[in-house]
Amino acid sequence: MRNTEMLLIPGPTPVVDSIYDALAEETRSHTDSRFVAIYRSAIEKTREMLNTDGEVFVISGSGTLAMEMALVNTVSSGEKLLVISQGYFGDRFIQLGKAFGIQVEVLQAEWGKRVSPEEVEKRLAVGEFKAVTITHADTSTGVAADLDVLVPVIKEHGALVILDGVCATAAMEEDMSKTYGAPDYKIDVILTGSQKAIGVPPGLAIVAFNQSALAARQKIKGVPAYYCDIYNWIPIMNDPSKYFATPPVNLIYAYDEGMRLVLAEGMDERYKRHEAYGKGVRAALKEYGMRALAEEDVAAATLSCILYPDGLNDAAFRAALAEKGMIVSGALAHLAGKAFRIGHMGNTTAQMLEKAIVLIGETMNELGYNVDSSKATARFNEAISLCTK
């Protein structure tokens, strides 16, 4: 990679040279047949990745825009939405829903924990909810939702499942054709962004609707949006030569190449690789007296929120790593200064992560801690080996 730093934050993530090369291609008209072919290819690759027969949207915007697009096209003002929150980004659906007059109820887990299916069942049993939002991997806590448990409970009560895959798509299983206990028990909407496990620079909002979600949109007379109204985008997604809003031409080039790499690796292999990286990083850092906020049975494959040992100064630690060319993120909300967040997804390699573990060990020793990076890297490689057998 031509990157001069190891960008090991929960996103954006490292970009490989072939994606940079695609991004740097000559900018063409958004109606040029050569660009139209690439845009069409990118849309179809997205459809293949998510395994859906519904509509897929790849448009200019952030993951937050994708969240808004998913919500306003399925839930009307006055209807009820249940938010399953396992961290800061789950909570974001609360304000989004309220902004559009939606009646929002919330089930919030203690940070580092999951909302139990029993809690979800109890809440759904006492009210008619149009939809339920799930954050697949919350970027603030490193907690992963258990879709095998949650989706059946939600579908039994007739609600739509809206899955926030911003920090999970292309790394953790998200299959819109998968059934969860009954033929029509499926994920209805998946939303994500380009800059996390897909490994493309930020700037694209990606949303997929299955047939049930499209039927819900059909029943809504008008959505309180223009740019986010999927009815304005369906004609373009089906025929990218048509115009609604100018697409980010060069970013679509990059995204098409990123999706090519995703599909070439194979989804099962990507899921296995990301699971191995997550387990390996957390096992290695445990050797340094660090502990993941999320216990291993609820931990996400894509990032980890790591609690510092007593006395370690957050600002000094991250600044020292940055001087060595390694960038990690601080923790959010009440964990600020008490933990850091490290991404291990997308185009990140085992070699990069092993180097990161060594640099973390060097930094801790410089800050007065006595740690052994050779033991930590051994734990990392042992965990990866166990996961990839």
Residue pairs with C-beta under 8 A, 6 or more apart in sequence:
1 14
1 15
1 16
1 17
1 347
2 17
2 20
3 14
3 15
4 325
5 325
5 326
5 327
6 14
6 325
6 326
6 327
6 352
6 355
6 356
7 13
7 14
7 327
7 343
8 326
8 327
8 328
8 342
8 343
8 344
8 348
8 352
8 353
8 356
9 327
9 328
9 329
9 341
9 342
9 343
10 139
10 167
10 196
10 302
10 303
10 329
10 341
10 342
10 343
11 139
11 166
11 167
11 193
11 195
11 196
11 202
11 343
11 345
12 195
12 196
12 201
12 202
13 195
13 196
13 197
13 199
13 343
13 345
13 346
13 347
13 348
14 199
14 346
14 347
14 348
14 352
15 199
15 200
15 201
15 254
15 347
16 199
16 261
16 347
18 257
18 261
19 199
19 200
19 201
19 254
19 257
19 258
19 261
19 347
20 254
21 257
22 250
22 253
22 254
22 256
22 257
23 201
23 250
23 251
23 253
23 254
24 250
25 250
25 253
27 249
27 250
28 34
28 35
28 249
29 35
29 249
30 243
30 246
30 247
30 249
31 241
31 243
33 241
35 249
35 252
36 240
36 241
38 252
38 253
38 256
39 58
39 240
39 247
39 252
39 256
40 240
41 256
42 58
42 252
42 255
42 256
42 259
43 56
43 58
43 237
43 240
45 256
45 259
45 260
45 262
45 263
46 56
46 58
46 206
46 208
46 259
47 56
47 208
48 263
49 169
49 170
49 259
49 262
49 263
49 267
50 56
50 169
50 174
50 175
50 176
50 190
50 208
51 175
51 176
51 177
51 178
52 176
52 177
52 208
52 210
53 177
53 210
53 211
54 176
54 208
54 209
54 210
54 211
54 213
54 214
55 208
55 209
55 214
55 230
55 234
55 237
56 206
56 207
56 208
56 237
57 69
57 205
57 206
57 207
57 208
57 209
57 230
57 233
57 237
58 204
58 205
58 206
58 237
58 252
58 255
59 65
59 204
59 205
59 233
59 245
59 247
60 203
60 204
60 205
60 245
60 246
60 247
60 248
60 251
61 69
61 203
61 204
61 205
62 193
62 202
62 203
62 205
63 164
63 166
63 191
63 192
63 193
63 205
64 92
65 205
65 228
66 166
66 191
66 192
66 193
66 205
66 206
66 207
67 92
67 93
67 96
67 164
67 166
67 191
68 96
68 225
68 228
69 191
69 205
69 207
69 225
69 228
69 230
70 162
70 164
70 189
70 191
70 207
71 81
71 93
71 96
71 97
71 100
71 102
71 131
71 133
71 162
72 100
72 223
72 224
72 225
72 228
72 229
73 209
73 213
73 216
73 217
73 220
73 223
73 228
73 229
73 230
74 130
74 131
74 160
74 162
74 188
74 189
74 209
74 213
74 216
74 217
74 220
75 81
75 97
75 100
75 102
75 130
75 131
75 160
76 102
76 130
76 220
77 100
77 101
77 102
77 224
78 101
78 102
78 103
79 102
79 103
79 130
80 102
80 103
80 104
80 105
80 127
80 128
80 129
80 130
81 93
81 97
81 102
81 103
81 104
81 105
81 129
81 130
81 131
81 132
81 133
82 105
82 106
82 107
82 120
82 123
82 124
82 129
82 131
82 132
82 133
82 159
83 90
83 91
83 93
83 94
83 97
83 104
83 105
83 106
83 107
83 132
83 133
84 90
84 107
84 115
84 120
84 132
84 133
84 134
84 135
84 145
84 150
85 91
85 93
85 94
85 106
85 107
85 108
85 109
85 115
85 135
85 138
86 109
86 111
86 113
86 114
86 115
86 135
86 138
86 141
86 143
86 145
87 109
87 111
87 135
87 138
87 139
87 140
87 141
87 143
88 138
88 139
88 140
88 141
88 332
88 333
89 135
89 138
89 139
89 140
89 164
89 166
89 167
90 108
90 133
90 135
90 138
90 164
91 106
91 108
93 104
93 133
93 164
94 104
94 106
97 103
97 104
98 104
100 224
101 224
105 123
105 127
105 129
107 115
107 119
107 120
107 123
108 115
109 115
109 143
111 140
111 141
111 143
111 293
111 333
111 334
111 335
112 141
112 143
112 293
112 294
112 295
112 298
112 305
113 143
113 298
114 143
114 145
114 146
114 298
117 146
117 149
117 150
117 153
120 132
120 150
120 153
120 154
121 153
124 132
124 153
124 154
124 156
124 157
124 159
125 157
128 158
129 157
129 159
130 159
130 160
130 216
131 159
131 160
131 161
131 162
131 188
131 216
132 154
132 159
132 160
132 161
132 162
133 162
133 163
133 164
134 145
134 147
134 150
134 161
134 162
134 163
134 164
135 145
135 164
135 166
136 144
136 145
136 147
136 163
136 164
136 165
136 167
136 168
136 169
136 172
136 174
136 300
137 143
137 144
137 145
137 165
137 167
137 168
137 172
137 300
137 301
137 302
137 303
138 167
138 300
139 166
139 167
139 303
139 341
140 305
140 331
140 332
140 333
140 335
140 341
141 293
141 294
141 305
142 292
142 293
142 294
142 299
142 300
142 303
142 304
142 305
142 341
143 293
143 294
143 298
143 299
143 300
144 168
144 172
144 294
144 298
144 299
144 300
144 301
146 298
147 163
147 173
147 180
147 187
148 180
150 161
151 161
151 180
151 185
151 186
151 187
152 180
152 181
152 182
152 185
154 161
155 161
155 180
155 181
155 182
155 184
155 185
155 186
156 185
160 188
160 189
160 212
160 213
160 216
161 186
161 187
161 188
161 189
162 188
162 189
162 191
163 174
163 187
163 189
163 190
163 191
164 191
164 192
165 172
165 174
165 190
165 191
165 192
166 191
166 192
166 193
166 196
167 196
167 197
167 300
167 302
167 303
167 345
168 174
168 192
168 196
168 197
168 300
168 301
168 302
169 190
169 192
169 196
169 197
169 198
169 206
170 192
170 196
170 197
170 198
170 199
170 262
170 267
170 270
170 346
171 196
171 197
171 270
171 271
171 274
171 301
171 302
171 345
171 346
172 197
172 271
172 274
172 300
172 301
172 302
173 267
173 271
174 187
174 190
175 187
176 186
176 187
176 190
176 208
176 210
177 186
178 186
178 187
179 185
179 186
180 186
184 212
186 210
186 212
187 210
188 209
188 210
188 212
188 213
188 216
189 207
189 208
189 209
189 210
189 213
190 207
190 208
191 205
191 206
191 207
191 208
192 198
192 206
192 207
193 202
193 204
193 205
193 206
194 200
194 201
194 202
194 203
194 204
194 206
194 251
194 255
194 258
195 201
195 202
195 203
196 302
196 343
196 345
196 346
197 270
197 274
197 302
197 345
197 346
198 255
198 258
198 259
198 262
198 346
199 258
199 261
199 262
199 345
199 346
199 347
200 251
200 254
200 255
200 257
200 258
201 251
201 254
203 248
203 251
204 248
204 251
204 252
204 255
207 230
209 217
209 230
217 223
217 230
217 231
223 229
226 232
227 245
232 244
233 244
235 242
235 244
236 242
236 243
236 244
240 247
261 347
262 270
265 273
271 301
272 387
272 388
273 388
274 301
274 302
274 344
274 345
275 301
275 387
276 383
276 384
276 387
276 388
277 301
277 344
277 345
277 348
277 350
277 353
277 384
278 299
278 300
278 301
278 302
278 303
278 304
278 344
279 296
279 299
279 383
279 384
279 386
279 387
280 344
280 350
280 353
280 379
280 380
280 381
280 383
280 384
280 387
281 304
281 342
281 344
281 353
281 356
281 357
281 380
282 292
282 296
282 299
282 304
282 306
283 379
283 380
283 382
283 383
284 357
284 376
284 377
284 379
284 380
284 383
285 292
285 304
285 306
285 357
285 360
285 376
286 292
286 379
287 371
287 372
287 375
287 376
287 379
288 309
288 360
288 361
288 364
288 369
288 371
288 376
289 309
289 369
289 371
290 306
290 307
290 308
290 309
291 306
291 307
292 299
292 304
292 305
292 306
292 307
293 304
293 305
293 306
293 307
293 335
293 339
294 300
294 304
294 305
301 344
301 345
302 343
302 344
302 345
303 341
303 342
303 343
303 344
303 345
304 341
304 342
304 344
305 331
305 335
305 339
305 340
305 341
306 339
306 340
306 341
306 342
307 335
307 338
307 339
308 314
308 317
308 338
308 339
308 340
309 369
312 364
312 367
312 369
313 367
314 330
314 331
314 336
314 337
314 338
314 339
314 340
315 337
316 367
317 340
317 363
317 364
317 367
318 328
318 330
318 340
320 363
320 366
320 367
321 327
321 328
321 359
321 360
321 363
324 359
324 362
324 363
326 355
326 356
326 359
326 360
328 340
328 341
328 342
329 340
329 341
329 342
329 343
330 336
330 337
330 339
330 340
330 341
331 337
331 338
331 339
331 340
331 341
342 356
344 353
350 384
353 380
354 377
354 380
354 381
357 373
357 376
357 377
357 380
358 373
358 376
358 377
360 373
360 376
361 371
361 372
361 373
361 376
362 373
364 371
365 371
